C-alpha cells in the first residue's frame, strides 16, 4: 500500500521532472536552429481538432513535402508569426514545388500558395495546451513563478537533505552510533503511518 511519504516522494519527483522539462523546452525554443528541429506555439484554432490553439508543435525540415503533411511556413519574426496548415495540393511551377494549404477548421484553402522555400518544416507532433505554459514562462513573471521559484525549492530541499545527512553522521560519530536525532525519529514515525 502507498503511504503518505511515498505519495509525497512521487509527487515531488514528478514536479521536478515537469519543471526541468518546461525549462528545457523553454531554452530549446529560444535557440534559433536553421535546418534543425524547432519548437513553435500554435496561436490560432485553424488546425483544430488535429492541433489545438496553444499547442506546442515540434517542427522538422524535410527534403520532400507531400499532400496531407502539416507544415509550418512563412516569416518568423518578432512581429510576424508563421502559419501551420495542411498541404492539400502540391505541384511543380518553374522547377520549384508550390503548395496549396488549408487549415483543417477552415472551409476554404488559403488564398496564397506557399513555395517550398517558405516552408520551415513538417509538424512531427504536437502537445496540446503546453504552448500556453511555455509562452507564460517566457514572460518575466512567468519565468519567476514557473522556473525560478520551483528550482529554488528543489535546490533548498536538496540542501536540507544534505544538512540532515551531515547531522546524522556527526551524531553517529559523537554518540558511538547510538544517537538518533529528532528528524530521524519524526521520519520513522511518518514511515510507520
Secondary structure as GFF3:
##gff-version 3
##sequence-region A 1 193
A	DSSP	alpha_helix	4	30	.	.	.	ID=ss1
A	DSSP	beta_strand	38	41	.	.	.	ID=ss2
A	DSSP	beta_strand	56	60	.	.	.	ID=ss3
A	DSSP	beta_strand	70	73	.	.	.	ID=ss4
A	DSSP	beta_strand	83	93	.	.	.	ID=ss5
A	DSSP	beta_strand	96	102	.	.	.	ID=ss6
A	DSSP	beta_strand	114	115	.	.	.	ID=ss7
A	DSSP	three_ten_helix	116	118	.	.	.	ID=ss8
A	DSSP	beta_strand	119	127	.	.	.	ID=ss9
A	DSSP	alpha_helix	130	138	.	.	.	ID=ss10
A	DSSP	alpha_helix	140	143	.	.	.	ID=ss11
A	DSSP	pi_helix	144	148	.	.	.	ID=ss12
A	DSSP	alpha_helix	149	175	.	.	.	ID=ss13
A	DSSP	alpha_helix	182	192	.	.	.	ID=ss14
###
